Amino acid sequence: MRRPETVELFLPLQRELVALLRGLSDEDWTRPTVARGWTVKDVAAHLLDTDLRRLCAQRDAYGLAPRSPAGEPTYEELVALINRLNAAWVEVFARVSPRVLTDLLEWAGPQVAEVFASLAPEGDALYPVAWAGEGRSANWMDAGREYTEKWHHQAQIRDAVAAPALDSRRWLGPVLELSMYALPRAFRGARAGDGTALSVRVEGEAGGAWHVLRGRSGWELREGEAPSAAARVRLDADTAWRLFFNALDADEAARRVETEGDERLCAAFLDVRSVMV
């Protein structure tokens, strides 16, 4: 697998966000989004939360949680903690005006981009990417995870206010490529013999082909389609990002994703999420 490059996209993506928010009406800020229970303003507040947390922890080494003597939290405990932090911030920012919120995003974004640009790509990341099953991640993967967060939350806002999507290969291609790293973890419980593969094809300019292959040490992600896959799935890019970021219910996902072959492997694919849920 080649390494997706995302650091140079942080600043232009942030500028797209600020321009979008500056043009919203009062009504737009209150519109519901596919981030269940969150309005456009809530999603924007969450984006500011992630920026400030990153600056405090990564740049300033402030507020880092000490290592627990009892060991690392489970995946479920980590999800619960993240959900509590997210909800608390959104609740506080209910009293902050959209203008102030946008001003703060415009202030923080370039500094976050600078932080990521300063890191050695292969160095140890501050945070491992848990949805990819990693206990240790390289900085390029952590930056990629952060880019997917920024892209998909902006996509939620654009979807809610009927603004043009940032779905060209430049913007969405890295999101889809990085999301594929969630496949091995999603398939960890799928029983299959060595050499069994599921192929994935995402249609459209931003799409591509990948497969997950069962090896001796578990499931491995590879580029391209497997020549003799036990199962194949095909979906368009819009369906892909909505599936990976938990914006489709199970019935809609099943309708929108074309499947062929081993039903158990196809079902495992429908559970892939490149976000902590």
C-alpha positions, 0 to 999 in steps of 0.5 A: 500500500502506498502512503496517502499524502494529506498534510498539504491538503489541511490548509486549503480544506480549512479555507474551503470550510471557512468560506462555506461557513461565512456564507451560511444563513441563520437558518442554515446553522440550525439545519440537522446533519447526518451526524445524528443529533447534531446541527450544522453549528454542532458539527462546526463546533466539533471541528474547532474542538478537534483543532484545539485539542490537537494544538494543546496536546501535540504542540504544547504537550498540555493535557495529555492523559497519563498512562494508566497502570491498569493498561490501555482502555478497551476500544469500547471504553475509548469510544465512550470517552470520545463521545463524552468529550465531544458532547461536552464541547458541543453543549458548551458551544451552544452559547457561542455565536456562529461568527465567533465560532467561524473566527476561531476556526479561521484562527486555529486551522493554519496552526494545526496545518503547521503542526502536522507539516512539522512532523516526520512522516514515519515518526511515532504518532501522538495517537494511534489510529484505533479504527484501523486496529493500530496500537502504534501509528506513524505520523502520516497515518495520524495526519491522514486520520485527522484529514478524513475527520476534517473532510467528512465533517465538512461533507456533513455540513455541505450535505445539510445546506445543499452546498457543492460537495468536495468530491473530486479526486484531490479531496475525496481520493485520500479519504477513501484510500485511508478508509480502506485501512479499516478493513482488516480490523472489521474482518478480524472476526470473519473466519476464512482459509488462507488466501481468501479475499474480498475485493472492493471497487469504488466507482467514480473519479475519486475511487479505486480498487482494493482487496483484503486478503486472509494471511497466516497472521490475519487479514491484510489490506492490498491495492487492486482487485483480487483475481479470484476473490471469494466475494466482491463489493461495488459502490459509488464514492458517495455511498462509500464515504457515507458508509465508512463514516456511519451516515447510512442505516443498515437497510440503505447500505444494503440497497446501495452496495452491490455484493457478490459471492460469500455473504459472510464476507459481504456482511463484514464489509457493510460493518466497516467504519473508519471512525470511532463508533 
